[in-house]
């Protein structure tokens, strides 16, 4: 692929991220389920990494992590590092151990969301935000509510991949 083809490809992936981001930032937070809203940006990184591989997943994770850190209050630089690792690990696991399919995306999404919730839980325990039982309940609902959006996010990125994935533009 030429440099121009690569730029077009990642521009289209960014356009695929747009509806996920709008859902995450502007729509779903208005309809919390049991007090929690889903976080769809990690799912977008997982979907792109599953379809494009480890290096591309890490690069996409860097971009989405910057969006997450700069566009959401309370998110720090750890969001960037988290999503780079999510992209790298998800891409590697599906390239070498699982299939690059919805099943692989679902498995990687479970792992990414579990890591995210564990990090949030540990931080909340460290700052003594609430009792452990309350934190576990919130983490479980957020995990399940976010995981329920995996098919839609995967579908969006699968459609993008069919148009511009791998060497489609060459």
LINDA-V92712 format. One record per pair of residues at least 24 apart in sequence whose ideal C-beta (glycine too) atoms are under 6 Angstrom apart, sorted by the first residue. I is the first residue (numbers start at 1). GAP is how many residues later the second one is. Records with the same first field share a line. If there is no record, write none. Layout:
I=GAP + GAP
This chain:
1=169
5=164
9=155
12=148 + 152
13=147
16=140 + 141 + 144
17=27
20=24 + 133
33=112
34=107
36=102 + 105 + 106 + 109
38=107 + 108 + 111
39=107
40=109
41=27
42=44 + 70 + 74
43=66 + 107 + 110
44=109
45=38 + 41 + 42
46=44 + 59 + 62 + 63 + 66
47=58 + 106 + 107 + 110
48=109
49=38 + 41 + 42
50=40 + 44 + 50 + 54 + 55
51=110 + 114
53=38 + 42
54=34 + 37 + 38
57=30 + 33 + 34
58=26 + 29 + 30
60=27
61=25 + 26
86=26
102=52
105=49
106=44
109=41
113=30 + 33
117=26
